[in-house]
């Protein structure tokens, strides 16, 4: 995981290549994606990590991407004004997309 985190961080923060970073993230398992973005955003407090998941949502809207966005905002980027409300909206959308998922509702 360490090498992956460095690759993502370097691509986004040093090279400032948003599209390259999105392409690194696309093939990742959702749990790995979520863990990587949360970890990197905690360390950097960089909103660009949230914009990465928004790009993935725009390309392929899934409840798992919305859950990742919600957790990213409520865990890593909670210090930003309005983050909790936006996180709640992502969670609501995740529930809309997978209404039978009891875990989301809890």
GISULVEN-V796591 format. One record per backbone hydrogen bond with DSSP energy under -1.0 kcal/mol. NH is the residue of the N-H (numbers start at 1). CO is the residue of the C=O. Records with the same first field share a line. If there is no record, write none. Layout:
NH = CO + CO
This chain:
5 = 1
6 = 2
7 = 3
8 = 4
9 = 5
10 = 6
11 = 7
12 = 8
13 = 9
14 = 10
15 = 10
17 = 11
21 = 17
22 = 18
23 = 19
24 = 20
25 = 21
26 = 22
28 = 25
33 = 29
34 = 30
35 = 31
36 = 32
37 = 33
38 = 34
39 = 35
40 = 36
41 = 37
42 = 38
43 = 39
44 = 40
45 = 41
49 = 46
51 = 47
52 = 48
53 = 49
54 = 50
55 = 51
56 = 52
57 = 53
58 = 54
59 = 55
60 = 56
66 = 62
67 = 63
68 = 64
69 = 65
70 = 66
71 = 67
72 = 68
73 = 69
74 = 70
75 = 71
76 = 72
77 = 72
80 = 77
83 = 80
86 = 82
87 = 83
88 = 84
89 = 85
90 = 86
91 = 87
92 = 88
93 = 89
94 = 90
95 = 91
96 = 92
97 = 93
98 = 94
101 = 98
102 = 100
105 = 101
106 = 102
